Amino acid sequence: MESAEECRKFLADLCTPGELTALADRWQVAQMIAAGMPYRRIYEKTGVSTATVTRVARAVAYGEGGYRGVLAKINKSEADTESNS
C-alpha cells in the first residue's frame, strides 16, 4: 500500500464493519500486551473477551511476527520522532 488512505479503502471494501471493529480491537490488544499490561486489565479497559486477549497474546509471542514487526516499526518511528525533536 502506498498510503494510509489506500489501505483504509482496501480494508473497507474487504471487510464488514464488524470485521473492521474486530481488527481494531485486536490491534489495540496487541499494543497493550506489548506494553506489558495484564490480560485482565486489557479485558477491563477494552471489553474484548479474555479468549481474544489470550489469542492475540499467543500471536504476539509465537505467531509469524506480523504484530511484532509492526510494533517494532511504530516504536522505531516514535523514537526517531523524539530524537528529532
PyMOL Python script that loads the backbone (N, CA, C, O; Angstrom):
from pymol import cmd

cmd.read_pdbstr("""\
ATOM      1  N   MET A   1       0.841  -1.169   0.000  1.00  0.00           N
ATOM      2  CA  MET A   1       0.000   0.000   0.000  1.00  0.00           C
ATOM      3  C   MET A   1       0.895   1.245   0.000  1.00  0.00           C
ATOM      4  O   MET A   1       1.954   1.280   0.626  1.00  0.00           O
ATOM      5  N   GLU A   2       0.435   2.239  -0.711  1.00  0.00           N
ATOM      6  CA  GLU A   2       1.208   3.474  -0.843  1.00  0.00           C
ATOM      7  C   GLU A   2       0.856   4.522   0.216  1.00  0.00           C
ATOM      8  O   GLU A   2       1.658   5.410   0.504  1.00  0.00           O
ATOM      9  N   SER A   3      -0.347   4.417   0.794  1.00  0.00           N
ATOM     10  CA  SER A   3      -0.768   5.430   1.763  1.00  0.00           C
ATOM     11  C   SER A   3      -1.770   4.828   2.746  1.00  0.00           C
ATOM     12  O   SER A   3      -2.333   3.756   2.522  1.00  0.00           O
ATOM     13  N   ALA A   4      -1.968   5.547   3.826  1.00  0.00           N
ATOM     14  CA  ALA A   4      -2.964   5.120   4.813  1.00  0.00           C
ATOM     15  C   ALA A   4      -4.361   5.133   4.198  1.00  0.00           C
ATOM     16  O   ALA A   4      -5.180   4.260   4.487  1.00  0.00           O
ATOM     17  N   GLU A   5      -4.628   6.115   3.358  1.00  0.00           N
ATOM     18  CA  GLU A   5      -5.951   6.211   2.721  1.00  0.00           C
ATOM     19  C   GLU A   5      -6.195   5.025   1.787  1.00  0.00           C
ATOM     20  O   GLU A   5      -7.302   4.489   1.742  1.00  0.00           O
ATOM     21  N   GLU A   6      -5.181   4.620   1.051  1.00  0.00           N
ATOM     22  CA  GLU A   6      -5.310   3.458   0.172  1.00  0.00           C
ATOM     23  C   GLU A   6      -5.592   2.200   0.991  1.00  0.00           C
ATOM     24  O   GLU A   6      -6.425   1.377   0.613  1.00  0.00           O
ATOM     25  N   CYS A   7      -4.908   2.063   2.090  1.00  0.00           N
ATOM     26  CA  CYS A   7      -5.124   0.918   2.977  1.00  0.00           C
ATOM     27  C   CYS A   7      -6.524   0.958   3.567  1.00  0.00           C
ATOM     28  O   CYS A   7      -7.191  -0.075   3.631  1.00  0.00           O
ATOM     29  N   ARG A   8      -6.985   2.130   4.001  1.00  0.00           N
ATOM     30  CA  ARG A   8      -8.327   2.276   4.568  1.00  0.00           C
ATOM     31  C   ARG A   8      -9.392   1.851   3.561  1.00  0.00           C
ATOM     32  O   ARG A   8     -10.314   1.110   3.900  1.00  0.00           O
ATOM     33  N   LYS A   9      -9.258   2.325   2.320  1.00  0.00           N
ATOM     34  CA  LYS A   9     -10.233   1.986   1.284  1.00  0.00           C
ATOM     35  C   LYS A   9     -10.236   0.487   0.997  1.00  0.00           C
ATOM     36  O   LYS A   9     -11.297  -0.119   0.845  1.00  0.00           O
ATOM     37  N   PHE A  10      -9.059  -0.102   0.925  1.00  0.00           N
ATOM     38  CA  PHE A  10      -8.950  -1.536   0.676  1.00  0.00           C
ATOM     39  C   PHE A  10      -9.638  -2.328   1.780  1.00  0.00           C
ATOM     40  O   PHE A  10     -10.433  -3.227   1.503  1.00  0.00           O
ATOM     41  N   LEU A  11      -9.334  -1.995   3.028  1.00  0.00           N
ATOM     42  CA  LEU A  11      -9.929  -2.725   4.151  1.00  0.00           C
ATOM     43  C   LEU A  11     -11.438  -2.492   4.227  1.00  0.00           C
ATOM     44  O   LEU A  11     -12.183  -3.403   4.591  1.00  0.00           O
ATOM     45  N   ALA A  12     -11.893  -1.297   3.893  1.00  0.00           N
ATOM     46  CA  ALA A  12     -13.336  -1.017   3.898  1.00  0.00           C
ATOM     47  C   ALA A  12     -14.057  -1.885   2.874  1.00  0.00           C
ATOM     48  O   ALA A  12     -15.173  -2.342   3.124  1.00  0.00           O
ATOM     49  N   ASP A  13     -13.432  -2.114   1.726  1.00  0.00           N
ATOM     50  CA  ASP A  13     -14.034  -2.977   0.711  1.00  0.00           C
ATOM     51  C   ASP A  13     -13.927  -4.451   1.081  1.00  0.00           C
ATOM     52  O   ASP A  13     -14.830  -5.235   0.789  1.00  0.00           O
ATOM     53  N   LEU A  14     -12.848  -4.818   1.712  1.00  0.00           N
ATOM     54  CA  LEU A  14     -12.570  -6.220   2.021  1.00  0.00           C
ATOM     55  C   LEU A  14     -13.371  -6.746   3.209  1.00  0.00           C
ATOM     56  O   LEU A  14     -13.810  -7.896   3.205  1.00  0.00           O
ATOM     57  N   CYS A  15     -13.560  -5.911   4.218  1.00  0.00           N
ATOM     58  CA  CYS A  15     -14.127  -6.360   5.496  1.00  0.00           C
ATOM     59  C   CYS A  15     -15.499  -5.759   5.758  1.00  0.00           C
ATOM     60  O   CYS A  15     -15.828  -4.672   5.283  1.00  0.00           O
ATOM     61  N   THR A  16     -16.286  -6.496   6.526  1.00  0.00           N
ATOM     62  CA  THR A  16     -17.548  -5.954   7.016  1.00  0.00           C
ATOM     63  C   THR A  16     -17.235  -4.970   8.154  1.00  0.00           C
ATOM     64  O   THR A  16     -16.131  -4.991   8.697  1.00  0.00           O
ATOM     65  N   PRO A  17     -18.189  -4.116   8.518  1.00  0.00           N
ATOM     66  CA  PRO A  17     -17.959  -3.220   9.656  1.00  0.00           C
ATOM     67  C   PRO A  17     -17.592  -3.990  10.934  1.00  0.00           C
ATOM     68  O   PRO A  17     -16.741  -3.543  11.704  1.00  0.00           O
ATOM     69  N   GLY A  18     -18.227  -5.132  11.155  1.00  0.00           N
ATOM     70  CA  GLY A  18     -17.909  -5.940  12.338  1.00  0.00           C
ATOM     71  C   GLY A  18     -16.486  -6.481  12.302  1.00  0.00           C
ATOM     72  O   GLY A  18     -15.803  -6.533  13.325  1.00  0.00           O
ATOM     73  N   GLU A  19     -16.051  -6.878  11.124  1.00  0.00           N
ATOM     74  CA  GLU A  19     -14.672  -7.373  10.981  1.00  0.00           C
ATOM     75  C   GLU A  19     -13.662  -6.250  11.204  1.00  0.00           C
ATOM     76  O   GLU A  19     -12.615  -6.460  11.817  1.00  0.00           O
ATOM     77  N   LEU A  20     -13.981  -5.063  10.704  1.00  0.00           N
ATOM     78  CA  LEU A  20     -13.091  -3.921  10.930  1.00  0.00           C
ATOM     79  C   LEU A  20     -12.981  -3.602  12.421  1.00  0.00           C
ATOM     80  O   LEU A  20     -11.898  -3.302  12.923  1.00  0.00           O
ATOM     81  N   THR A  21     -14.105  -3.670  13.116  1.00  0.00           N
ATOM     82  CA  THR A  21     -14.093  -3.438  14.565  1.00  0.00           C
ATOM     83  C   THR A  21     -13.249  -4.495  15.265  1.00  0.00           C
ATOM     84  O   THR A  21     -12.470  -4.171  16.161  1.00  0.00           O
ATOM     85  N   ALA A  22     -13.396  -5.752  14.865  1.00  0.00           N
ATOM     86  CA  ALA A  22     -12.610  -6.836  15.468  1.00  0.00           C
ATOM     87  C   ALA A  22     -11.120  -6.644  15.212  1.00  0.00           C
ATOM     88  O   ALA A  22     -10.302  -6.870  16.104  1.00  0.00           O
ATOM     89  N   LEU A  23     -10.763  -6.229  14.001  1.00  0.00           N
ATOM     90  CA  LEU A  23      -9.357  -5.972  13.692  1.00  0.00           C
ATOM     91  C   LEU A  23      -8.811  -4.839  14.548  1.00  0.00           C
ATOM     92  O   LEU A  23      -7.705  -4.934  15.079  1.00  0.00           O
ATOM     93  N   ALA A  24      -9.585  -3.770  14.681  1.00  0.00           N
ATOM     94  CA  ALA A  24      -9.152  -2.640  15.508  1.00  0.00           C
ATOM     95  C   ALA A  24      -8.999  -3.063  16.968  1.00  0.00           C
ATOM     96  O   ALA A  24      -8.048  -2.657  17.636  1.00  0.00           O
ATOM     97  N   ASP A  25      -9.922  -3.870  17.458  1.00  0.00           N
ATOM     98  CA  ASP A  25      -9.831  -4.368  18.836  1.00  0.00           C
ATOM     99  C   ASP A  25      -8.566  -5.195  19.025  1.00  0.00           C
ATOM    100  O   ASP A  25      -7.848  -5.020  20.009  1.00  0.00           O
ATOM    101  N   ARG A  26      -8.294  -6.090  18.088  1.00  0.00           N
ATOM    102  CA  ARG A  26      -7.101  -6.948  18.202  1.00  0.00           C
ATOM    103  C   ARG A  26      -5.828  -6.128  18.169  1.00  0.00           C
ATOM    104  O   ARG A  26      -4.882  -6.425  18.898  1.00  0.00           O
ATOM    105  N   TRP A  27      -5.789  -5.102  17.335  1.00  0.00           N
ATOM    106  CA  TRP A  27      -4.603  -4.258  17.268  1.00  0.00           C
ATOM    107  C   TRP A  27      -4.405  -3.512  18.589  1.00  0.00           C
ATOM    108  O   TRP A  27      -3.282  -3.402  19.081  1.00  0.00           O
ATOM    109  N   GLN A  28      -5.486  -3.006  19.152  1.00  0.00           N
ATOM    110  CA  GLN A  28      -5.397  -2.328  20.448  1.00  0.00           C
ATOM    111  C   GLN A  28      -4.885  -3.296  21.517  1.00  0.00           C
ATOM    112  O   GLN A  28      -4.032  -2.936  22.328  1.00  0.00           O
ATOM    113  N   VAL A  29      -5.403  -4.512  21.514  1.00  0.00           N
ATOM    114  CA  VAL A  29      -4.961  -5.525  22.474  1.00  0.00           C
ATOM    115  C   VAL A  29      -3.477  -5.820  22.282  1.00  0.00           C
ATOM    116  O   VAL A  29      -2.741  -5.915  23.265  1.00  0.00           O
ATOM    117  N   ALA A  30      -3.027  -5.968  21.048  1.00  0.00           N
ATOM    118  CA  ALA A  30      -1.617  -6.260  20.781  1.00  0.00           C
ATOM    119  C   ALA A  30      -0.712  -5.165  21.343  1.00  0.00           C
ATOM    120  O   ALA A  30       0.335  -5.456  21.921  1.00  0.00           O
ATOM    121  N   GLN A  31      -1.115  -3.917  21.174  1.00  0.00           N
ATOM    122  CA  GLN A  31      -0.325  -2.809  21.709  1.00  0.00           C
ATOM    123  C   GLN A  31      -0.266  -2.852  23.235  1.00  0.00           C
ATOM    124  O   GLN A  31       0.781  -2.589  23.827  1.00  0.00           O
ATOM    125  N   MET A  32      -1.378  -3.179  23.861  1.00  0.00           N
ATOM    126  CA  MET A  32      -1.418  -3.258  25.322  1.00  0.00           C
ATOM    127  C   MET A  32      -0.576  -4.418  25.832  1.00  0.00           C
ATOM    128  O   MET A  32       0.107  -4.296  26.849  1.00  0.00           O
ATOM    129  N   ILE A  33      -0.625  -5.531  25.133  1.00  0.00           N
ATOM    130  CA  ILE A  33       0.194  -6.687  25.511  1.00  0.00           C
ATOM    131  C   ILE A  33       1.668  -6.324  25.400  1.00  0.00           C
ATOM    132  O   ILE A  33       2.457  -6.622  26.297  1.00  0.00           O
ATOM    133  N   ALA A  34       2.035  -5.681  24.302  1.00  0.00           N
ATOM    134  CA  ALA A  34       3.425  -5.280  24.098  1.00  0.00           C
ATOM    135  C   ALA A  34       3.893  -4.307  25.178  1.00  0.00           C
ATOM    136  O   ALA A  34       5.076  -4.274  25.520  1.00  0.00           O
ATOM    137  N   ALA A  35       2.967  -3.518  25.712  1.00  0.00           N
ATOM    138  CA  ALA A  35       3.295  -2.578  26.776  1.00  0.00           C
ATOM    139  C   ALA A  35       3.350  -3.257  28.143  1.00  0.00           C
ATOM    140  O   ALA A  35       3.665  -2.618  29.146  1.00  0.00           O
ATOM    141  N   GLY A  36       3.040  -4.567  28.179  1.00  0.00           N
ATOM    142  CA  GLY A  36       3.123  -5.312  29.433  1.00  0.00           C
ATOM    143  C   GLY A  36       1.882  -5.263  30.303  1.00  0.00           C
ATOM    144  O   GLY A  36       1.939  -5.616  31.480  1.00  0.00           O
ATOM    145  N   MET A  37       0.781  -4.839  29.752  1.00  0.00           N
ATOM    146  CA  MET A  37      -0.450  -4.742  30.534  1.00  0.00           C
ATOM    147  C   MET A  37      -1.005  -6.142  30.815  1.00  0.00           C
ATOM    148  O   MET A  37      -1.038  -6.977  29.911  1.00  0.00           O
ATOM    149  N   PRO A  38      -1.436  -6.412  32.042  1.00  0.00           N
ATOM    150  CA  PRO A  38      -2.026  -7.717  32.366  1.00  0.00           C
ATOM    151  C   PRO A  38      -3.307  -7.981  31.573  1.00  0.00           C
ATOM    152  O   PRO A  38      -4.065  -7.062  31.263  1.00  0.00           O
ATOM    153  N   TYR A  39      -3.528  -9.249  31.255  1.00  0.00           N
ATOM    154  CA  TYR A  39      -4.685  -9.648  30.449  1.00  0.00           C
ATOM    155  C   TYR A  39      -6.003  -9.150  31.035  1.00  0.00           C
ATOM    156  O   TYR A  39      -6.851  -8.629  30.310  1.00  0.00           O
ATOM    157  N   ARG A  40      -6.172  -9.306  32.319  1.00  0.00           N
ATOM    158  CA  ARG A  40      -7.427  -8.912  32.969  1.00  0.00           C
ATOM    159  C   ARG A  40      -7.659  -7.411  32.804  1.00  0.00           C
ATOM    160  O   ARG A  40      -8.787  -6.979  32.564  1.00  0.00           O
ATOM    161  N   ARG A  41      -6.611  -6.630  32.931  1.00  0.00           N
ATOM    162  CA  ARG A  41      -6.733  -5.174  32.780  1.00  0.00           C
ATOM    163  C   ARG A  41      -7.102  -4.814  31.335  1.00  0.00           C
ATOM    164  O   ARG A  41      -7.896  -3.903  31.102  1.00  0.00           O
ATOM    165  N   ILE A  42      -6.521  -5.536  30.368  1.00  0.00           N
ATOM    166  CA  ILE A  42      -6.863  -5.315  28.962  1.00  0.00           C
ATOM    167  C   ILE A  42      -8.347  -5.572  28.755  1.00  0.00           C
ATOM    168  O   ILE A  42      -9.041  -4.786  28.109  1.00  0.00           O
ATOM    169  N   TYR A  43      -8.825  -6.676  29.308  1.00  0.00           N
ATOM    170  CA  TYR A  43     -10.251  -7.011  29.213  1.00  0.00           C
ATOM    171  C   TYR A  43     -11.105  -5.901  29.814  1.00  0.00           C
ATOM    172  O   TYR A  43     -12.106  -5.493  29.225  1.00  0.00           O
ATOM    173  N   GLU A  44     -10.706  -5.415  30.989  1.00  0.00           N
ATOM    174  CA  GLU A  44     -11.476  -4.371  31.666  1.00  0.00           C
ATOM    175  C   GLU A  44     -11.494  -3.070  30.866  1.00  0.00           C
ATOM    176  O   GLU A  44     -12.522  -2.396  30.804  1.00  0.00           O
ATOM    177  N   LYS A  45     -10.371  -2.712  30.256  1.00  0.00           N
ATOM    178  CA  LYS A  45     -10.277  -1.456  29.512  1.00  0.00           C
ATOM    179  C   LYS A  45     -10.939  -1.521  28.145  1.00  0.00           C
ATOM    180  O   LYS A  45     -11.464  -0.515  27.667  1.00  0.00           O
ATOM    181  N   THR A  46     -10.924  -2.688  27.507  1.00  0.00           N
ATOM    182  CA  THR A  46     -11.397  -2.786  26.125  1.00  0.00           C
ATOM    183  C   THR A  46     -12.738  -3.488  25.974  1.00  0.00           C
ATOM    184  O   THR A  46     -13.476  -3.218  25.026  1.00  0.00           O
ATOM    185  N   GLY A  47     -13.057  -4.378  26.891  1.00  0.00           N
ATOM    186  CA  GLY A  47     -14.258  -5.190  26.747  1.00  0.00           C
ATOM    187  C   GLY A  47     -14.067  -6.361  25.797  1.00  0.00           C
ATOM    188  O   GLY A  47     -15.002  -7.125  25.555  1.00  0.00           O
ATOM    189  N   VAL A  48     -12.856  -6.508  25.254  1.00  0.00           N
ATOM    190  CA  VAL A  48     -12.546  -7.642  24.379  1.00  0.00           C
ATOM    191  C   VAL A  48     -12.493  -8.892  25.247  1.00  0.00           C
ATOM    192  O   VAL A  48     -11.953  -8.859  26.353  1.00  0.00           O
ATOM    193  N   SER A  49     -13.047  -9.982  24.757  1.00  0.00           N
ATOM    194  CA  SER A  49     -13.103 -11.202  25.560  1.00  0.00           C
ATOM    195  C   SER A  49     -11.705 -11.669  25.964  1.00  0.00           C
ATOM    196  O   SER A  49     -10.722 -11.439  25.260  1.00  0.00           O
ATOM    197  N   THR A  50     -11.649 -12.328  27.111  1.00  0.00           N
ATOM    198  CA  THR A  50     -10.361 -12.848  27.571  1.00  0.00           C
ATOM    199  C   THR A  50      -9.817 -13.892  26.598  1.00  0.00           C
ATOM    200  O   THR A  50      -8.603 -14.055  26.481  1.00  0.00           O
ATOM    201  N   ALA A  51     -10.705 -14.600  25.903  1.00  0.00           N
ATOM    202  CA  ALA A  51     -10.255 -15.566  24.895  1.00  0.00           C
ATOM    203  C   ALA A  51      -9.537 -14.851  23.754  1.00  0.00           C
ATOM    204  O   ALA A  51      -8.513 -15.333  23.270  1.00  0.00           O
ATOM    205  N   THR A  52     -10.062 -13.715  23.325  1.00  0.00           N
ATOM    206  CA  THR A  52      -9.410 -12.940  22.262  1.00  0.00           C
ATOM    207  C   THR A  52      -8.092 -12.358  22.751  1.00  0.00           C
ATOM    208  O   THR A  52      -7.101 -12.358  22.021  1.00  0.00           O
ATOM    209  N   VAL A  53      -8.078 -11.864  23.980  1.00  0.00           N
ATOM    210  CA  VAL A  53      -6.830 -11.331  24.547  1.00  0.00           C
ATOM    211  C   VAL A  53      -5.766 -12.423  24.551  1.00  0.00           C
ATOM    212  O   VAL A  53      -4.624 -12.182  24.160  1.00  0.00           O
ATOM    213  N   THR A  54      -6.137 -13.611  24.988  1.00  0.00           N
ATOM    214  CA  THR A  54      -5.196 -14.731  25.032  1.00  0.00           C
ATOM    215  C   THR A  54      -4.729 -15.110  23.631  1.00  0.00           C
ATOM    216  O   THR A  54      -3.545 -15.374  23.421  1.00  0.00           O
ATOM    217  N   ARG A  55      -5.642 -15.139  22.685  1.00  0.00           N
ATOM    218  CA  ARG A  55      -5.309 -15.499  21.300  1.00  0.00           C
ATOM    219  C   ARG A  55      -4.345 -14.477  20.692  1.00  0.00           C
ATOM    220  O   ARG A  55      -3.383 -14.854  20.023  1.00  0.00           O
ATOM    221  N   VAL A  56      -4.599 -13.193  20.923  1.00  0.00           N
ATOM    222  CA  VAL A  56      -3.706 -12.152  20.412  1.00  0.00           C
ATOM    223  C   VAL A  56      -2.343 -12.250  21.097  1.00  0.00           C
ATOM    224  O   VAL A  56      -1.310 -12.120  20.441  1.00  0.00           O
ATOM    225  N   ALA A  57      -2.337 -12.476  22.401  1.00  0.00           N
ATOM    226  CA  ALA A  57      -1.065 -12.602  23.130  1.00  0.00           C
ATOM    227  C   ALA A  57      -0.240 -13.757  22.574  1.00  0.00           C
ATOM    228  O   ALA A  57       0.977 -13.644  22.433  1.00  0.00           O
ATOM    229  N   ARG A  58      -0.894 -14.854  22.262  1.00  0.00           N
ATOM    230  CA  ARG A  58      -0.198 -16.007  21.687  1.00  0.00           C
ATOM    231  C   ARG A  58       0.393 -15.652  20.326  1.00  0.00           C
ATOM    232  O   ARG A  58       1.517 -16.041  20.008  1.00  0.00           O
ATOM    233  N   ALA A  59      -0.372 -14.910  19.525  1.00  0.00           N
ATOM    234  CA  ALA A  59       0.114 -14.497  18.210  1.00  0.00           C
ATOM    235  C   ALA A  59       1.291 -13.524  18.333  1.00  0.00           C
ATOM    236  O   ALA A  59       2.248 -13.604  17.563  1.00  0.00           O
ATOM    237  N   VAL A  60       1.219 -12.614  19.295  1.00  0.00           N
ATOM    238  CA  VAL A  60       2.328 -11.683  19.513  1.00  0.00           C
ATOM    239  C   VAL A  60       3.588 -12.463  19.893  1.00  0.00           C
ATOM    240  O   VAL A  60       4.674 -12.187  19.383  1.00  0.00           O
ATOM    241  N   ALA A  61       3.435 -13.422  20.777  1.00  0.00           N
ATOM    242  CA  ALA A  61       4.595 -14.166  21.281  1.00  0.00           C
ATOM    243  C   ALA A  61       5.104 -15.233  20.321  1.00  0.00           C
ATOM    244  O   ALA A  61       6.315 -15.404  20.179  1.00  0.00           O
ATOM    245  N   TYR A  62       4.204 -15.954  19.661  1.00  0.00           N
ATOM    246  CA  TYR A  62       4.614 -17.140  18.911  1.00  0.00           C
ATOM    247  C   TYR A  62       4.159 -17.164  17.457  1.00  0.00           C
ATOM    248  O   TYR A  62       4.372 -18.150  16.752  1.00  0.00           O
ATOM    249  N   GLY A  63       3.533 -16.079  17.009  1.00  0.00           N
ATOM    250  CA  GLY A  63       2.985 -16.054  15.648  1.00  0.00           C
ATOM    251  C   GLY A  63       4.055 -15.878  14.587  1.00  0.00           C
ATOM    252  O   GLY A  63       5.235 -16.138  14.822  1.00  0.00           O
ATOM    253  N   GLU A  64       3.631 -15.442  13.441  1.00  0.00           N
ATOM    254  CA  GLU A  64       4.501 -15.276  12.280  1.00  0.00           C
ATOM    255  C   GLU A  64       5.363 -14.022  12.359  1.00  0.00           C
ATOM    256  O   GLU A  64       6.239 -13.827  11.516  1.00  0.00           O
ATOM    257  N   GLY A  65       5.134 -13.174  13.349  1.00  0.00           N
ATOM    258  CA  GLY A  65       5.931 -11.959  13.506  1.00  0.00           C
ATOM    259  C   GLY A  65       5.269 -10.702  12.971  1.00  0.00           C
ATOM    260  O   GLY A  65       5.867  -9.626  12.996  1.00  0.00           O
ATOM    261  N   GLY A  66       4.040 -10.827  12.489  1.00  0.00           N
ATOM    262  CA  GLY A  66       3.342  -9.662  11.951  1.00  0.00           C
ATOM    263  C   GLY A  66       3.118  -8.574  12.992  1.00  0.00           C
ATOM    264  O   GLY A  66       3.455  -7.412  12.768  1.00  0.00           O
ATOM    265  N   TYR A  67       2.554  -8.952  14.120  1.00  0.00           N
ATOM    266  CA  TYR A  67       2.342  -7.965  15.183  1.00  0.00           C
ATOM    267  C   TYR A  67       3.677  -7.373  15.622  1.00  0.00           C
ATOM    268  O   TYR A  67       3.828  -6.154  15.699  1.00  0.00           O
ATOM    269  N   ARG A  68       4.641  -8.239  15.909  1.00  0.00           N
ATOM    270  CA  ARG A  68       5.936  -7.770  16.410  1.00  0.00           C
ATOM    271  C   ARG A  68       6.614  -6.833  15.415  1.00  0.00           C
ATOM    272  O   ARG A  68       7.212  -5.830  15.805  1.00  0.00           O
ATOM    273  N   GLY A  69       6.517  -7.161  14.139  1.00  0.00           N
ATOM    274  CA  GLY A  69       7.146  -6.331  13.118  1.00  0.00           C
ATOM    275  C   GLY A  69       6.557  -4.933  13.065  1.00  0.00           C
ATOM    276  O   GLY A  69       7.292  -3.947  13.015  1.00  0.00           O
ATOM    277  N   VAL A  70       5.241  -4.845  13.075  1.00  0.00           N
ATOM    278  CA  VAL A  70       4.596  -3.528  13.016  1.00  0.00           C
ATOM    279  C   VAL A  70       4.824  -2.769  14.318  1.00  0.00           C
ATOM    280  O   VAL A  70       5.068  -1.562  14.294  1.00  0.00           O
ATOM    281  N   LEU A  71       4.748  -3.458  15.449  1.00  0.00           N
ATOM    282  CA  LEU A  71       5.022  -2.799  16.731  1.00  0.00           C
ATOM    283  C   LEU A  71       6.445  -2.239  16.751  1.00  0.00           C
ATOM    284  O   LEU A  71       6.660  -1.133  17.245  1.00  0.00           O
ATOM    285  N   ALA A  72       7.407  -2.977  16.226  1.00  0.00           N
ATOM    286  CA  ALA A  72       8.797  -2.514  16.182  1.00  0.00           C
ATOM    287  C   ALA A  72       8.931  -1.290  15.281  1.00  0.00           C
ATOM    288  O   ALA A  72       9.639  -0.343  15.624  1.00  0.00           O
ATOM    289  N   LYS A  73       8.260  -1.302  14.134  1.00  0.00           N
ATOM    290  CA  LYS A  73       8.310  -0.143  13.232  1.00  0.00           C
ATOM    291  C   LYS A  73       7.717   1.095  13.893  1.00  0.00           C
ATOM    292  O   LYS A  73       8.259   2.193  13.768  1.00  0.00           O
ATOM    293  N   ILE A  74       6.609   0.914  14.591  1.00  0.00           N
ATOM    294  CA  ILE A  74       5.982   2.047  15.275  1.00  0.00           C
ATOM    295  C   ILE A  74       6.901   2.578  16.367  1.00  0.00           C
ATOM    296  O   ILE A  74       7.086   3.787  16.499  1.00  0.00           O
ATOM    297  N   ASN A  75       7.473   1.669  17.147  1.00  0.00           N
ATOM    298  CA  ASN A  75       8.388   2.091  18.215  1.00  0.00           C
ATOM    299  C   ASN A  75       9.592   2.827  17.649  1.00  0.00           C
ATOM    300  O   ASN A  75      10.025   3.831  18.216  1.00  0.00           O
ATOM    301  N   LYS A  76      10.138   2.340  16.535  1.00  0.00           N
ATOM    302  CA  LYS A  76      11.277   2.993  15.902  1.00  0.00           C
ATOM    303  C   LYS A  76      10.880   4.370  15.397  1.00  0.00           C
ATOM    304  O   LYS A  76      11.615   5.339  15.589  1.00  0.00           O
ATOM    305  N   SER A  77       9.739   4.462  14.763  1.00  0.00           N
ATOM    306  CA  SER A  77       9.267   5.739  14.248  1.00  0.00           C
ATOM    307  C   SER A  77       9.073   6.748  15.384  1.00  0.00           C
ATOM    308  O   SER A  77       9.442   7.915  15.254  1.00  0.00           O
ATOM    309  N   GLU A  78       8.498   6.295  16.483  1.00  0.00           N
ATOM    310  CA  GLU A  78       8.295   7.185  17.634  1.00  0.00           C
ATOM    311  C   GLU A  78       9.624   7.622  18.225  1.00  0.00           C
ATOM    312  O   GLU A  78       9.782   8.780  18.611  1.00  0.00           O
ATOM    313  N   ALA A  79      10.587   6.696  18.300  1.00  0.00           N
ATOM    314  CA  ALA A  79      11.911   7.028  18.828  1.00  0.00           C
ATOM    315  C   ALA A  79      12.621   8.020  17.904  1.00  0.00           C
ATOM    316  O   ALA A  79      13.269   8.956  18.374  1.00  0.00           O
ATOM    317  N   ASP A  80      12.499   7.815  16.602  1.00  0.00           N
ATOM    318  CA  ASP A  80      13.096   8.742  15.636  1.00  0.00           C
ATOM    319  C   ASP A  80      12.478  10.127  15.760  1.00  0.00           C
ATOM    320  O   ASP A  80      13.184  11.134  15.704  1.00  0.00           O
ATOM    321  N   THR A  81      11.165  10.179  15.927  1.00  0.00           N
ATOM    322  CA  THR A  81      10.474  11.447  16.076  1.00  0.00           C
ATOM    323  C   THR A  81      10.931  12.180  17.334  1.00  0.00           C
ATOM    324  O   THR A  81      11.151  13.391  17.313  1.00  0.00           O
ATOM    325  N   GLU A  82      11.072  11.431  18.433  1.00  0.00           N
ATOM    326  CA  GLU A  82      11.512  12.031  19.691  1.00  0.00           C
ATOM    327  C   GLU A  82      12.946  12.543  19.597  1.00  0.00           C
ATOM    328  O   GLU A  82      13.270  13.598  20.141  1.00  0.00           O
ATOM    329  N   SER A  83      13.800  11.793  18.906  1.00  0.00           N
ATOM    330  CA  SER A  83      15.199  12.212  18.808  1.00  0.00           C
ATOM    331  C   SER A  83      15.372  13.415  17.875  1.00  0.00           C
ATOM    332  O   SER A  83      16.356  14.148  17.973  1.00  0.00           O
ATOM    333  N   ASN A  84      14.415  13.608  16.977  1.00  0.00           N
ATOM    334  CA  ASN A  84      14.479  14.757  16.060  1.00  0.00           C
ATOM    335  C   ASN A  84      13.807  16.000  16.639  1.00  0.00           C
ATOM    336  O   ASN A  84      13.834  17.066  16.026  1.00  0.00           O
ATOM    337  N   SER A  85      13.202  15.860  17.829  1.00  0.00           N
ATOM    338  CA  SER A  85      12.501  16.999  18.434  1.00  0.00           C
ATOM    339  C   SER A  85      13.448  17.893  19.197  1.00  0.00           C
ATOM    340  O   SER A  85      13.023  18.897  19.768  1.00  0.00           O
TER     341      SER A  85
END
""", "prot")
cmd.dss("prot")
cmd.show_as("cartoon", "prot")
cmd.util.cbc("prot")
cmd.orient("prot")
